[in-house]
Amino acid sequence: MNKIKIVLISLFTVLLFLSCNSKHLPKPDHIVIVIEENHGYDEIINSENAPYINQLAREGTLFTNSGAITHPSQPNYLALFSGSIQGVDDDRCLDKETPFTTPNLGASLIQNGYTFKAYSESLPKVGSQVCFYEASNGYDYARKHAPWVNWQGNKTNNFPDSLHQPFSNFPRDFNKLPTVSFVVPNEGNDMHNIDIDGDTSAIKRGDKWLKDHLSAYVQWARKHNSMLILTFDEDQKGSMVENHIATIFVGSHVKQGKNNSFINHYSVLSTVESMYHLPLSANAKDQSSIDGIWK
């Protein structure tokens, strides 16, 4: 009898936590998460080289105290998608070590009746698990920037190859978007190259790509219970504040303004999971969902 009571109390505690953690959150029909590369907050915010991103910062909530988890790139992508760096501390290709079977946002959405897809620019074909693909225009796809590939399969917490799509298949009819989707530009358009000696071409090109390809969605999202989350994987390793990155939420339920609460990739994941009453993944359990920015 005591064991039954303990189980019931534990279950009640979990349900209460999930309820409290999502009490003040909206439940968007669609969330699009875009990840940019290798630039610190001060390189982006208030920069004339990123006019569109700064427009988004004015139209939504700009987090002035947002941090990445670590260096280099790949662990941050894994953290944002699964709440853990999965024991990975470098950019090596994980093709011989996967699929992982740990909890992750994509599998959790599917298991709970929602939908998920990821769109990678220059991905050579649907579901490709290649480590690297050199596109004809020289703007390359890199698996290290596509963490969901590491859960493609038929094991626990896996999902089908079909959920990883080339960005060319991003729906023009935004009603056809999944509940949550990720968008990752290729290495020519994600600001991947660190700007040196005054060369700001990577920032300018990435900012223009974002405007050209996602501004229509942002405008639509404001009127259709949807939102965009824009963040970076890491800074350029030379910031005054270690791993200080720009993160912006914009959409139908998001207030305009700045928020100085500390957040990181785990906070963002915790918030998205809580919006849909999903179990919190790994280190996301230790982060409160983002509050105070909702209309």
ROFI-485060 format. One line per 5 residues: number of its first residue (from 1); their letters; for each residue y, z, x of C-alpha. Coordinates in Angstrom, 3 decimals, always signed. Example, Ala and Ser with C-alpha at 12.3 -4.5 7.8 and 13.67 -1.06 7.14 Angstrom:
// residues 2
1	AS	-4.500/+7.800/+12.300; -1.060/+7.140/+13.670;
// end
This chain:
// residues 295
1	MNKIK	+0.000/+0.000/+0.000; +2.384/+0.872/+2.833; +1.670/-2.486/+4.453; +2.591/-4.273/+1.217; +5.847/-2.311/+1.020;
6	IVLIS	+6.698/-3.185/+4.603; +6.048/-6.896/+3.965; +8.158/-6.841/+0.786; +11.011/-5.027/+2.521; +10.899/-7.479/+5.424;
11	LFTVL	+10.924/-10.434/+3.044; +13.832/-8.939/+1.097; +15.766/-8.392/+4.342; +15.303/-12.020/+5.390; +16.353/-13.315/+1.973;
16	LFLSC	+19.366/-10.997/+1.917; +20.432/-12.197/+5.377; +20.132/-15.841/+4.367; +22.068/-15.178/+1.175; +24.889/-13.321/+2.941;
21	NSKHL	+25.036/-15.851/+5.746; +25.567/-18.714/+3.297; +27.581/-16.862/+0.634; +30.908/-18.547/+1.303; +29.640/-21.894/+2.549;
26	PKPDH	+29.873/-25.228/+0.755; +26.778/-27.363/+0.327; +27.824/-30.899/+1.305; +25.955/-33.895/-0.003; +26.209/-35.412/+3.476;
31	IVIVI	+27.041/-34.175/+6.973; +27.456/-36.553/+9.892; +27.400/-34.905/+13.333; +28.826/-36.924/+16.241; +28.306/-35.834/+19.848;
36	EENHG	+30.596/-37.005/+22.636; +30.139/-36.500/+26.376; +31.402/-34.672/+29.431; +35.022/-33.839/+28.645; +36.682/-30.472/+28.314;
41	YDEII	+38.993/-29.323/+25.545; +42.167/-29.824/+27.583; +41.226/-33.415/+28.403; +40.964/-34.306/+24.707; +43.200/-32.134/+22.574;
46	NSENA	+46.870/-33.188/+22.650; +45.945/-36.109/+24.884; +47.633/-39.434/+24.200; +44.364/-41.042/+25.280; +42.531/-39.678/+22.223;
51	PYINQ	+44.865/-40.360/+19.281; +42.148/-40.615/+16.641; +40.361/-37.409/+17.633; +43.702/-35.604/+17.516; +44.325/-37.074/+14.089;
56	LAREG	+41.000/-35.583/+12.962; +42.044/-32.266/+14.501; +45.176/-32.272/+12.327; +43.315/-33.328/+9.192; +40.537/-30.747/+9.487;
61	TLFTN	+39.789/-27.558/+11.394; +40.085/-27.593/+15.176; +38.143/-24.839/+16.938; +40.273/-23.785/+19.881; +37.605/-21.507/+21.364;
66	SGAIT	+34.486/-23.663/+21.233; +31.987/-23.589/+24.063; +28.906/-25.497/+25.172; +25.756/-23.630/+26.179; +25.131/-24.811/+29.733;
71	HPSQP	+25.077/-27.762/+32.139; +23.942/-30.544/+32.357; +23.848/-32.645/+29.165; +20.314/-32.529/+27.819; +19.912/-28.759/+27.246;
76	NYLAL	+23.065/-28.760/+25.105; +21.707/-31.478/+22.837; +18.449/-29.557/+22.468; +20.389/-26.376/+21.687; +22.437/-28.030/+18.955;
81	FSGSI	+19.355/-29.576/+17.343; +16.836/-26.757/+17.677; +18.650/-23.544/+18.602; +16.989/-23.500/+22.014; +17.128/-25.429/+25.266;
86	QGVDD	+13.296/-25.505/+25.084; +12.984/-24.411/+28.701; +14.783/-27.560/+29.871; +17.529/-27.125/+32.468; +18.047/-30.720/+33.612;
91	DRCLD	+18.284/-34.313/+32.386; +14.692/-35.345/+33.145; +12.915/-37.583/+30.657; +10.638/-35.448/+28.492; +8.213/-38.207/+27.508;
96	KETPF	+5.277/-36.520/+29.302; +6.049/-33.077/+27.819; +6.551/-33.855/+24.148; +6.343/-33.794/+21.197; +7.543/-30.230/+20.941;
101	TTPNL	+6.241/-28.231/+17.973; +9.079/-25.709/+17.748; +11.381/-25.406/+14.700; +14.328/-27.811/+14.566; +16.991/-28.941/+12.129;
106	GASLI	+15.396/-32.283/+11.256; +11.967/-30.890/+10.391; +13.477/-27.953/+8.506; +15.574/-30.221/+6.318; +12.553/-32.342/+5.449;
111	QNGYT	+10.313/-29.327/+4.803; +12.869/-27.973/+2.339; +13.396/-31.130/+0.316; +16.397/-32.603/+2.129; +16.695/-35.696/+4.287;
116	FKAYS	+17.491/-36.332/+7.925; +18.085/-39.315/+10.224; +19.613/-39.920/+13.625; +21.475/-43.053/+14.698; +21.651/-43.908/+18.401;
121	ESLPK	+23.768/-46.796/+19.603; +21.827/-49.335/+21.733; +18.439/-47.847/+20.791; +16.169/-50.879/+21.409; +14.153/-50.470/+18.180;
126	VGSQV	+13.456/-48.002/+15.395; +11.679/-44.922/+16.717; +11.746/-46.011/+20.357; +10.795/-43.238/+22.772; +11.926/-44.991/+25.946;
131	CFYEA	+13.682/-42.876/+28.532; +16.474/-45.375/+29.098; +17.445/-48.791/+27.807; +19.920/-51.063/+29.550; +21.736/-52.989/+26.854;
136	SNGYD	+22.985/-56.505/+27.467; +26.604/-55.360/+27.372; +25.947/-52.766/+30.057; +26.441/-49.875/+27.633; +23.146/-48.048/+27.827;
141	YARKH	+20.997/-45.841/+25.602; +19.702/-42.627/+27.187; +16.961/-40.506/+25.637; +18.487/-37.328/+27.082; +21.269/-37.747/+24.490;
146	APWVN	+18.804/-38.059/+21.586; +17.014/-34.689/+21.282; +15.169/-35.539/+18.032; +12.966/-37.988/+19.973; +11.228/-34.950/+21.399;
151	WQGNK	+9.895/-34.002/+17.958; +8.762/-37.451/+16.838; +5.050/-37.278/+16.092; +2.475/-35.850/+13.703; +2.212/-32.256/+14.909;
156	TNNFP	+3.812/-29.076/+13.602; +7.566/-29.453/+13.006; +7.378/-33.160/+13.857; +8.695/-36.095/+11.838; +8.137/-39.873/+11.736;
161	DSLHQ	+9.550/-42.369/+14.241; +11.347/-44.065/+11.352; +13.934/-41.279/+11.231; +15.407/-42.393/+14.564; +17.429/-45.537/+13.930;
166	PFSNF	+19.680/-47.831/+15.957; +23.314/-47.217/+15.033; +23.459/-50.794/+13.738; +21.457/-49.456/+10.755; +24.054/-46.804/+9.859;
171	PRDFN	+24.600/-47.312/+6.104; +27.709/-49.108/+4.949; +27.165/-47.519/+1.563; +27.694/-43.885/+2.518; +25.908/-42.700/-0.625;
176	KLPTV	+22.723/-43.830/+1.142; +23.226/-41.474/+4.065; +20.680/-38.663/+4.500; +21.683/-35.071/+3.893; +22.336/-34.564/+7.603;
181	SFVVP	+22.575/-37.285/+10.219; +23.470/-37.396/+13.889; +25.388/-40.238/+15.506; +25.298/-40.728/+19.264; +27.291/-43.580/+20.832;
186	NEGND	+25.824/-45.265/+23.893; +26.910/-44.333/+27.411; +29.741/-46.852/+27.309; +31.268/-45.403/+24.151; +30.519/-41.669/+24.276;
191	MHNID	+33.000/-40.860/+27.080; +30.001/-40.292/+29.363; +31.755/-41.364/+32.532; +33.938/-38.582/+33.884; +37.477/-39.880/+34.359;
196	IDGDT	+38.764/-39.493/+37.903; +41.948/-40.382/+39.757; +43.908/-40.879/+36.571; +41.473/-43.368/+35.029; +41.280/-42.473/+31.331;
201	SAIKR	+39.360/-45.533/+30.150; +36.266/-43.575/+29.059; +38.302/-41.316/+26.744; +40.283/-44.217/+25.307; +37.184/-46.318/+24.693;
206	GDKWL	+35.283/-43.447/+23.084; +38.212/-42.540/+20.855; +38.600/-46.140/+19.710; +34.867/-46.446/+19.031; +34.980/-43.357/+16.864;
211	KDHLS	+37.898/-44.693/+14.841; +36.413/-48.167/+14.492; +32.997/-46.954/+13.361; +33.495/-43.676/+11.508; +37.036/-43.491/+10.128;
216	AYVQW	+35.871/-45.136/+6.877; +33.217/-42.452/+6.476; +35.749/-39.673/+7.102; +38.060/-41.054/+4.419; +35.130/-41.349/+2.007;
221	ARKHN	+33.791/-37.878/+2.826; +36.983/-36.161/+1.678; +36.393/-37.390/-1.879; +32.600/-37.172/-1.964; +31.588/-33.611/-1.045;
226	SMLIL	+30.799/-34.591/+2.533; +31.997/-33.828/+6.048; +32.077/-34.850/+9.689; +31.372/-32.539/+12.614; +32.623/-33.819/+15.955;
231	TFDED	+31.705/-31.985/+19.141; +30.939/-32.515/+22.819; +27.814/-31.753/+24.809; +29.662/-30.080/+27.731; +32.909/-30.179/+29.665;
236	QKGSM	+33.488/-32.068/+32.925; +32.591/-28.992/+35.038; +36.173/-28.691/+36.198; +37.862/-26.970/+33.277; +40.039/-23.905/+33.682;
241	VENHI	+37.739/-22.249/+31.125; +34.032/-22.847/+31.758; +32.435/-25.244/+29.279; +35.397/-25.222/+26.881; +34.903/-28.173/+24.523;
246	ATIFV	+36.585/-29.639/+21.468; +34.837/-29.135/+18.125; +36.312/-30.379/+14.859; +35.163/-30.084/+11.235; +36.753/-32.403/+8.697;
251	GSHVK	+35.838/-33.177/+5.103; +36.178/-32.342/+1.448; +35.816/-28.547/+1.763; +37.477/-28.037/+5.145; +40.932/-26.501/+5.489;
256	QGKNN	+43.553/-27.993/+7.760; +44.442/-25.854/+10.731; +43.191/-24.187/+13.888; +40.535/-21.524/+14.217; +40.350/-19.370/+17.349;
261	SFINH	+36.993/-17.708/+16.640; +34.469/-18.224/+19.409; +31.783/-20.709/+18.426; +29.141/-22.661/+20.317; +26.345/-25.131/+19.588;
266	YSVLS	+24.221/-22.358/+18.119; +27.048/-21.395/+15.740; +27.300/-24.978/+14.504; +23.545/-25.174/+13.954; +23.504/-21.803/+12.184;
271	TVESM	+26.260/-23.013/+9.852; +24.516/-26.268/+8.939; +21.198/-24.494/+8.371; +22.878/-21.824/+6.234; +24.608/-24.443/+4.079;
276	YHLPL	+21.187/-25.581/+2.884; +19.533/-22.133/+2.925; +17.207/-23.159/+5.740; +15.506/-20.706/+8.095; +17.672/-20.159/+11.161;
281	SANAK	+16.229/-21.700/+14.325; +15.747/-19.654/+17.518; +19.157/-18.616/+18.934; +20.946/-19.733/+15.777; +19.627/-16.479/+14.279;
286	DQSSI	+21.965/-14.549/+16.545; +25.077/-16.428/+15.391; +26.953/-15.889/+12.151; +27.729/-19.015/+10.202; +31.285/-20.260/+10.598;
291	DGIWK	+33.582/-18.768/+7.968; +37.269/-18.783/+7.143; +37.725/-22.557/+7.284; +36.557/-23.478/+3.807; +38.771/-24.360/+0.865;
// end
